[in-house]
Amino acid sequence: CGMNRNEKPYLFLDLGTNAEMAVGNRERMLVSSAAAGPAFEGGQLSCGTGSIPGAVRDVRIQYGLVRYETIGRKSPVGICGSGLVSAISEMRKSRMMDNTGRLSPRYASGGLEIIPGKIVITQADIREYQKARAAIRAGLEILVENAGYRMEEIGQALLQAPQAVHFSSSTSGRPV
């Protein structure tokens, strides 16, 4: 990624089973990792799956409808990390949860059904995401601090995520 040629500090983050991270420049580099897989690889999700054909990779909530896209235009088999991230973002924007991640009373007991009876986002799924996100954030902050930088000094950041975002997809919608 060229961070070894930069004068300014550069941040690299690879999200997958683990979140590998590096910060540095041409003078020196520090690396670390944090556990992310349980949420971002679908391992601890109620309807989770890896980034395989049929995984729900994107969720949108528009005009009271849940729309989803799957990897490879295949029938839905579960939800992968990118699908979880987009679902949580949409649930927050649609006020289905508060700013702490707590689901609103309407969704608290059963979660948000992406596909009725098959794929649902539960309160426990949201907590798994929050734990992974917190581990990554803590890892980044500690790494940057140990490298002798402040976050504001980072000149550039590169994020590498699973390949799921590059697949073609199918779309479906249903009311919420």
Contacts in CASP RR format, 6 or more apart in sequence:
PFRMAT RR
TARGET T0000
AUTHOR 0000-0000-0000
METHOD contacts of the structure
MODEL  1
CGMNRNEKPYLFLDLGTNAEMAVGNRERMLVSSAAAGPAFEGGQLSCGTG
SIPGAVRDVRIQYGLVRYETIGRKSPVGICGSGLVSAISEMRKSRMMDNT
GRLSPRYASGGLEIIPGKIVITQADIREYQKARAAIRAGLEILVENAGYR
MEEIGQALLQAPQAVHFSSSTSGRPV
1 10 0 8 1.000
1 12 0 8 1.000
1 158 0 8 1.000
2 10 0 8 1.000
3 10 0 8 1.000
3 12 0 8 1.000
3 22 0 8 1.000
3 24 0 8 1.000
3 25 0 8 1.000
3 29 0 8 1.000
3 158 0 8 1.000
4 25 0 8 1.000
4 26 0 8 1.000
4 29 0 8 1.000
5 26 0 8 1.000
6 24 0 8 1.000
6 25 0 8 1.000
6 26 0 8 1.000
6 155 0 8 1.000
6 156 0 8 1.000
7 25 0 8 1.000
7 26 0 8 1.000
8 25 0 8 1.000
8 153 0 8 1.000
8 154 0 8 1.000
8 155 0 8 1.000
8 156 0 8 1.000
9 23 0 8 1.000
9 24 0 8 1.000
9 25 0 8 1.000
9 144 0 8 1.000
9 147 0 8 1.000
9 149 0 8 1.000
9 153 0 8 1.000
9 154 0 8 1.000
9 155 0 8 1.000
10 23 0 8 1.000
10 24 0 8 1.000
10 25 0 8 1.000
10 154 0 8 1.000
10 155 0 8 1.000
10 156 0 8 1.000
10 157 0 8 1.000
10 158 0 8 1.000
11 21 0 8 1.000
11 22 0 8 1.000
11 23 0 8 1.000
11 24 0 8 1.000
11 140 0 8 1.000
11 144 0 8 1.000
11 154 0 8 1.000
11 155 0 8 1.000
11 156 0 8 1.000
11 157 0 8 1.000
11 158 0 8 1.000
12 20 0 8 1.000
12 21 0 8 1.000
12 22 0 8 1.000
12 23 0 8 1.000
12 157 0 8 1.000
12 158 0 8 1.000
12 160 0 8 1.000
13 19 0 8 1.000
13 20 0 8 1.000
13 21 0 8 1.000
13 136 0 8 1.000
13 140 0 8 1.000
13 157 0 8 1.000
13 158 0 8 1.000
13 159 0 8 1.000
13 160 0 8 1.000
14 20 0 8 1.000
14 21 0 8 1.000
14 160 0 8 1.000
14 161 0 8 1.000
15 36 0 8 1.000
15 40 0 8 1.000
15 136 0 8 1.000
15 159 0 8 1.000
15 160 0 8 1.000
15 161 0 8 1.000
15 162 0 8 1.000
16 36 0 8 1.000
16 37 0 8 1.000
16 40 0 8 1.000
16 41 0 8 1.000
16 161 0 8 1.000
16 162 0 8 1.000
17 36 0 8 1.000
17 37 0 8 1.000
17 40 0 8 1.000
17 41 0 8 1.000
18 33 0 8 1.000
18 34 0 8 1.000
18 35 0 8 1.000
18 36 0 8 1.000
18 37 0 8 1.000
19 33 0 8 1.000
19 34 0 8 1.000
19 35 0 8 1.000
19 36 0 8 1.000
19 40 0 8 1.000
19 132 0 8 1.000
19 135 0 8 1.000
19 136 0 8 1.000
19 139 0 8 1.000
20 31 0 8 1.000
20 32 0 8 1.000
20 33 0 8 1.000
21 31 0 8 1.000
21 32 0 8 1.000
21 33 0 8 1.000
21 34 0 8 1.000
21 136 0 8 1.000
21 139 0 8 1.000
21 140 0 8 1.000
21 143 0 8 1.000
22 29 0 8 1.000
22 30 0 8 1.000
22 31 0 8 1.000
22 32 0 8 1.000
22 143 0 8 1.000
23 29 0 8 1.000
23 30 0 8 1.000
23 143 0 8 1.000
23 144 0 8 1.000
23 147 0 8 1.000
23 149 0 8 1.000
23 154 0 8 1.000
24 30 0 8 1.000
24 147 0 8 1.000
24 149 0 8 1.000
28 147 0 8 1.000
30 143 0 8 1.000
30 146 0 8 1.000
30 147 0 8 1.000
31 143 0 8 1.000
32 139 0 8 1.000
32 142 0 8 1.000
32 143 0 8 1.000
34 135 0 8 1.000
34 136 0 8 1.000
34 138 0 8 1.000
34 139 0 8 1.000
35 132 0 8 1.000
35 135 0 8 1.000
36 132 0 8 1.000
36 135 0 8 1.000
36 136 0 8 1.000
37 43 0 8 1.000
37 132 0 8 1.000
38 44 0 8 1.000
38 45 0 8 1.000
38 128 0 8 1.000
38 131 0 8 1.000
38 132 0 8 1.000
39 45 0 8 1.000
39 81 0 8 1.000
39 84 0 8 1.000
39 125 0 8 1.000
39 128 0 8 1.000
39 129 0 8 1.000
39 131 0 8 1.000
39 132 0 8 1.000
39 133 0 8 1.000
40 81 0 8 1.000
40 84 0 8 1.000
40 85 0 8 1.000
40 132 0 8 1.000
40 162 0 8 1.000
41 50 0 8 1.000
41 51 0 8 1.000
41 80 0 8 1.000
41 81 0 8 1.000
41 162 0 8 1.000
42 48 0 8 1.000
42 49 0 8 1.000
42 50 0 8 1.000
42 79 0 8 1.000
42 80 0 8 1.000
42 81 0 8 1.000
42 84 0 8 1.000
43 50 0 8 1.000
44 128 0 8 1.000
45 79 0 8 1.000
45 81 0 8 1.000
45 84 0 8 1.000
45 125 0 8 1.000
45 128 0 8 1.000
46 120 0 8 1.000
46 121 0 8 1.000
46 122 0 8 1.000
46 124 0 8 1.000
46 125 0 8 1.000
47 78 0 8 1.000
47 79 0 8 1.000
47 114 0 8 1.000
47 118 0 8 1.000
47 119 0 8 1.000
47 120 0 8 1.000
47 121 0 8 1.000
47 125 0 8 1.000
48 78 0 8 1.000
48 79 0 8 1.000
48 80 0 8 1.000
48 81 0 8 1.000
48 84 0 8 1.000
49 55 0 8 1.000
49 77 0 8 1.000
49 78 0 8 1.000
49 79 0 8 1.000
49 80 0 8 1.000
50 80 0 8 1.000
50 81 0 8 1.000
51 57 0 8 1.000
51 71 0 8 1.000
51 80 0 8 1.000
51 81 0 8 1.000
51 82 0 8 1.000
51 162 0 8 1.000
51 163 0 8 1.000
51 164 0 8 1.000
52 71 0 8 1.000
52 77 0 8 1.000
52 80 0 8 1.000
53 70 0 8 1.000
53 71 0 8 1.000
53 72 0 8 1.000
53 74 0 8 1.000
53 77 0 8 1.000
53 167 0 8 1.000
54 70 0 8 1.000
54 71 0 8 1.000
54 72 0 8 1.000
54 74 0 8 1.000
54 75 0 8 1.000
54 76 0 8 1.000
54 77 0 8 1.000
54 78 0 8 1.000
55 70 0 8 1.000
55 71 0 8 1.000
55 76 0 8 1.000
55 77 0 8 1.000
55 78 0 8 1.000
55 79 0 8 1.000
55 80 0 8 1.000
55 83 0 8 1.000
55 164 0 8 1.000
56 68 0 8 1.000
56 69 0 8 1.000
56 70 0 8 1.000
56 76 0 8 1.000
56 78 0 8 1.000
56 79 0 8 1.000
56 80 0 8 1.000
56 83 0 8 1.000
56 87 0 8 1.000
56 114 0 8 1.000
56 115 0 8 1.000
56 119 0 8 1.000
57 69 0 8 1.000
57 70 0 8 1.000
57 71 0 8 1.000
57 80 0 8 1.000
57 81 0 8 1.000
57 82 0 8 1.000
57 83 0 8 1.000
57 86 0 8 1.000
57 164 0 8 1.000
57 165 0 8 1.000
57 167 0 8 1.000
57 169 0 8 1.000
58 68 0 8 1.000
58 69 0 8 1.000
58 82 0 8 1.000
58 83 0 8 1.000
58 86 0 8 1.000
58 169 0 8 1.000
59 66 0 8 1.000
59 67 0 8 1.000
59 68 0 8 1.000
59 69 0 8 1.000
59 79 0 8 1.000
59 83 0 8 1.000
59 86 0 8 1.000
59 87 0 8 1.000
59 90 0 8 1.000
59 114 0 8 1.000
60 66 0 8 1.000
60 67 0 8 1.000
60 68 0 8 1.000
60 86 0 8 1.000
60 90 0 8 1.000
61 67 0 8 1.000
61 90 0 8 1.000
61 91 0 8 1.000
61 93 0 8 1.000
61 94 0 8 1.000
61 96 0 8 1.000
61 176 0 8 1.000
64 94 0 8 1.000
64 175 0 8 1.000
64 176 0 8 1.000
65 173 0 8 1.000
65 174 0 8 1.000
65 175 0 8 1.000
65 176 0 8 1.000
66 112 0 8 1.000
66 113 0 8 1.000
66 114 0 8 1.000
66 173 0 8 1.000
66 174 0 8 1.000
66 175 0 8 1.000
66 176 0 8 1.000
67 171 0 8 1.000
67 172 0 8 1.000
67 173 0 8 1.000
68 76 0 8 1.000
68 83 0 8 1.000
68 114 0 8 1.000
68 115 0 8 1.000
68 171 0 8 1.000
68 172 0 8 1.000
68 173 0 8 1.000
69 169 0 8 1.000
69 170 0 8 1.000
69 171 0 8 1.000
70 76 0 8 1.000
70 169 0 8 1.000
70 170 0 8 1.000
71 80 0 8 1.000
71 164 0 8 1.000
71 167 0 8 1.000
71 169 0 8 1.000
72 167 0 8 1.000
72 168 0 8 1.000
72 169 0 8 1.000
72 170 0 8 1.000
73 168 0 8 1.000
73 169 0 8 1.000
73 170 0 8 1.000
74 170 0 8 1.000
76 114 0 8 1.000
76 115 0 8 1.000
76 118 0 8 1.000
76 119 0 8 1.000
78 118 0 8 1.000
78 119 0 8 1.000
79 87 0 8 1.000
79 114 0 8 1.000
79 119 0 8 1.000
79 121 0 8 1.000
80 162 0 8 1.000
80 164 0 8 1.000
81 162 0 8 1.000
81 164 0 8 1.000
82 161 0 8 1.000
82 162 0 8 1.000
82 164 0 8 1.000
82 165 0 8 1.000
84 121 0 8 1.000
84 125 0 8 1.000
84 129 0 8 1.000
85 129 0 8 1.000
87 112 0 8 1.000
87 114 0 8 1.000
87 121 0 8 1.000
88 97 0 8 1.000
88 101 0 8 1.000
88 121 0 8 1.000
88 126 0 8 1.000
88 129 0 8 1.000
91 97 0 8 1.000
91 103 0 8 1.000
91 107 0 8 1.000
91 112 0 8 1.000
91 121 0 8 1.000
92 99 0 8 1.000
92 101 0 8 1.000
94 176 0 8 1.000
95 104 0 8 1.000
96 103 0 8 1.000
96 104 0 8 1.000
96 106 0 8 1.000
96 107 0 8 1.000
96 112 0 8 1.000
96 176 0 8 1.000
97 103 0 8 1.000
97 104 0 8 1.000
97 107 0 8 1.000
97 126 0 8 1.000
98 104 0 8 1.000
101 126 0 8 1.000
101 130 0 8 1.000
102 108 0 8 1.000
102 123 0 8 1.000
103 111 0 8 1.000
103 112 0 8 1.000
103 123 0 8 1.000
103 126 0 8 1.000
108 123 0 8 1.000
110 120 0 8 1.000
110 122 0 8 1.000
111 120 0 8 1.000
111 121 0 8 1.000
111 122 0 8 1.000
111 123 0 8 1.000
112 120 0 8 1.000
112 121 0 8 1.000
112 176 0 8 1.000
113 119 0 8 1.000
113 120 0 8 1.000
113 176 0 8 1.000
114 120 0 8 1.000
114 121 0 8 1.000
115 172 0 8 1.000
115 174 0 8 1.000
116 174 0 8 1.000
141 151 0 8 1.000
144 150 0 8 1.000
144 151 0 8 1.000
144 154 0 8 1.000
END
